[in-house]
Amino acid sequence: MSTESVLVLNATGKVGRQVCRALCEAGFAVHGTTRSANSHLPALGVNPVVCNYTQRADLDRALAQTGARKMFVITDFFGAAKKSAALELAQGQIAIDAAKAAGVDHLIFMSVADLEMFDEHVTHLHAKVALEKYLRASSVPFSILRPCAFFENLDDPANWNPLKKGVVKFLSLKPCKFCATYDIGRAAAIQLKNPAQWLGKTLDVIGWEGDLTQVAAALQKVSGMPVKAKLAMPIFLRRLFLKDIHHMFLYYEEQKGPRGTPEAFKQILPDALSAEGWFRFHGRYANGEPIAPTV
Ligand SMILES: NC(=O)c1ccc[n+]([C@@H]2O[C@H](COP(=O)([O-])OP(=O)(O)OC[C@H]3O[C@@H](n4cnc5c(N)ncnc54)[C@H](OP(=O)(O)O)[C@@H]3O)[C@@H](O)[C@H]2O)c1
């Protein structure tokens, strides 16, 4: 078992907390950044580091305090960057510059599958395209994980889509590729443990493919009750109010990509979660009730 230290940025987010969990399970000493002095991180076995992950001085202090020379870097257009690609780019550059100054020996950057393939309307990916380039030119030893749509979007109360009994909602009914944020963490552990294989490389994180009817069938199997598949909003409203995301879905719906496959990802992580596996793993509806019937 490795006891090497990893600093996970934005550790209380949907991705961060599952990445922390997977890295702890893989035997790393995990330090997670949060702006809060009272986070749930210690309960996960994570050392909380009070740090705003978008501030250079905070990151310098976090790297010095923890001694971590491995880093999992997230940037966030919608949250921390407040829908500004320029701000997200600056925040990502700050993290890469801090890693360089501290002598980080492996930085994993969480990007997005096929990000250079979307049309110009998909503004929330513009900074990540530039950040991949910045990282490649930085001389910081790196690898890149490129996840597709998260299963977690199926239970996302913050974005008006809480998972409820008997129904599953998403922004498209058509076939889509999904991954669990936990599998982003498990892939990160694989890369950190095998730097000779992974430094300088990119991996698409794609666990499963199916349409919303198949997602509903998976929830039905786990819950033991009938489940309907429904659009989270009509497509004309998606086009009107979520233009950026709408154009991302058009790329998926026209079957252009993401080009990676679950089969390819399973060469690296053979037990990557399927929809059924993710509902079992997730375990609960948004109101806290268990999904699987208790005996
Ligand atoms: N949804 C998908 O299907 C999908 C697919 C691929 C990639 N992604 C990428 O995933 C990333 C989002 O990650 P996530 O879902 O894990 O994020 P998240 O859950 O929205 O992150 C929430 C955390 O962000 C921190 N935060 C919020 N506002 C902040 C601010 N102003 N300054 C600093 N920290 C702030 C808070 O941490 P504290 O309060 O503890 O500091 C909060 O717990 C995006 O880059 C997106 O492109 C998403």
The ligand as an SDF file (V2000), in Angstrom:
LIG
                    3D

 48 52  0  0  0  0  0  0  0  0999 V2000
  -21.7200   17.2680  -14.7060 N   0  0  0  0  0  0  0  0  0  0  0  0
  -21.0740   16.5500  -15.5980 C   0  0  0  0  0  0  0  0  0  0  0  0
  -21.6440   15.6410  -16.2310 O   0  0  0  0  0  0  0  0  0  0  0  0
  -19.6110   16.8140  -15.8580 C   0  0  0  0  0  0  0  0  0  0  0  0
  -18.9380   15.9680  -16.7700 C   0  0  0  0  0  0  0  0  0  0  0  0
  -17.5770   16.1730  -16.9880 C   0  0  0  0  0  0  0  0  0  0  0  0
  -16.9080   17.1770  -16.3040 C   0  0  0  0  0  0  0  0  0  0  0  0
  -17.5970   17.9880  -15.4360 N   0  0  0  0  0  0  0  0  0  0  0  0
  -16.8340   19.0540  -14.7410 C   0  0  0  0  0  0  0  0  0  0  0  0
  -16.9350   18.9220  -13.3430 O   0  0  0  0  0  0  0  0  0  0  0  0
  -16.5390   20.1730  -12.7590 C   0  0  0  0  0  0  0  0  0  0  0  0
  -17.4140   20.4880  -11.5700 C   0  0  0  0  0  0  0  0  0  0  0  0
  -17.0290   19.6370  -10.5390 O   0  0  0  0  0  0  0  0  0  0  0  0
  -18.0360   19.3070   -9.3540 P   0  0  0  0  0  0  0  0  0  0  0  0
  -19.3590   18.8980   -9.9530 O   0  0  0  0  0  0  0  0  0  0  0  0
  -17.3550   18.3690   -8.4550 O   0  0  0  0  0  0  0  0  0  0  0  0
  -18.2140   20.7150   -8.6520 O   0  0  0  0  0  0  0  0  0  0  0  0
  -19.2400   21.0790   -7.4820 P   0  0  0  0  0  0  0  0  0  0  0  0
  -19.8390   19.8620   -6.8760 O   0  0  0  0  0  0  0  0  0  0  0  0
  -20.2000   22.0880   -8.0460 O   0  0  0  0  0  0  0  0  0  0  0  0
  -18.2820   21.8020   -6.4460 O   0  0  0  0  0  0  0  0  0  0  0  0
  -18.8660   22.3640   -5.3140 C   0  0  0  0  0  0  0  0  0  0  0  0
  -17.7860   22.9230   -4.4190 C   0  0  0  0  0  0  0  0  0  0  0  0
  -17.1630   24.0610   -5.0220 O   0  0  0  0  0  0  0  0  0  0  0  0
  -16.6340   24.8900   -4.0010 C   0  0  0  0  0  0  0  0  0  0  0  0
  -16.9270   26.2710   -4.4000 N   0  0  0  0  0  0  0  0  0  0  0  0
  -18.1340   26.7780   -4.7310 C   0  0  0  0  0  0  0  0  0  0  0  0
  -18.0240   28.0820   -5.0440 N   0  0  0  0  0  0  0  0  0  0  0  0
  -16.7120   28.4010   -4.9040 C   0  0  0  0  0  0  0  0  0  0  0  0
  -15.9720   29.6130   -5.0620 C   0  0  0  0  0  0  0  0  0  0  0  0
  -16.5650   30.7720   -5.4230 N   0  0  0  0  0  0  0  0  0  0  0  0
  -14.6380   29.5930   -4.8320 N   0  0  0  0  0  0  0  0  0  0  0  0
  -14.0350   28.4460   -4.4510 C   0  0  0  0  0  0  0  0  0  0  0  0
  -14.6890   27.2770   -4.2790 N   0  0  0  0  0  0  0  0  0  0  0  0
  -16.0050   27.2560   -4.4970 C   0  0  0  0  0  0  0  0  0  0  0  0
  -17.3470   24.5010   -2.7040 C   0  0  0  0  0  0  0  0  0  0  0  0
  -16.3720   23.9570   -1.8250 O   0  0  0  0  0  0  0  0  0  0  0  0
  -16.0850   24.5540   -0.3450 P   0  0  0  0  0  0  0  0  0  0  0  0
  -17.2820   25.3680    0.0430 O   0  0  0  0  0  0  0  0  0  0  0  0
  -15.8970   23.3260    0.4910 O   0  0  0  0  0  0  0  0  0  0  0  0
  -14.8380   25.3540   -0.5020 O   0  0  0  0  0  0  0  0  0  0  0  0
  -18.3530   23.4240   -3.1280 C   0  0  0  0  0  0  0  0  0  0  0  0
  -18.4330   22.3360   -2.2180 O   0  0  0  0  0  0  0  0  0  0  0  0
  -16.6630   21.2120  -13.8660 C   0  0  0  0  0  0  0  0  0  0  0  0
  -15.3770   21.5750  -14.2800 O   0  0  0  0  0  0  0  0  0  0  0  0
  -17.3380   20.4510  -15.0070 C   0  0  0  0  0  0  0  0  0  0  0  0
  -16.9300   20.9270  -16.2680 O   0  0  0  0  0  0  0  0  0  0  0  0
  -18.9170   17.8120  -15.1910 C   0  0  0  0  0  0  0  0  0  0  0  0
  1  2  1  0
  2  3  2  0
  2  4  1  0
  4  5  1  0
  4 48  2  0
  5  6  2  0
  6  7  1  0
  7  8  2  0
  8  9  1  0
  8 48  1  0
  9 10  1  0
  9 46  1  0
 10 11  1  0
 11 12  1  0
 11 44  1  0
 12 13  1  0
 13 14  1  0
 14 15  2  0
 14 16  1  0
 14 17  1  0
 17 18  1  0
 18 19  2  0
 18 20  1  0
 18 21  1  0
 21 22  1  0
 22 23  1  0
 23 24  1  0
 23 42  1  0
 24 25  1  0
 25 26  1  0
 25 36  1  0
 26 27  1  0
 26 35  1  0
 27 28  2  0
 28 29  1  0
 29 30  1  0
 29 35  2  0
 30 31  1  0
 30 32  2  0
 32 33  1  0
 33 34  2  0
 34 35  1  0
 36 37  1  0
 36 42  1  0
 37 38  1  0
 38 39  2  0
 38 40  1  0
 38 41  1  0
 42 43  1  0
 44 45  1  0
 44 46  1  0
 46 47  1  0
M  CHG  2   8   1  16  -1
M  END
$$$$
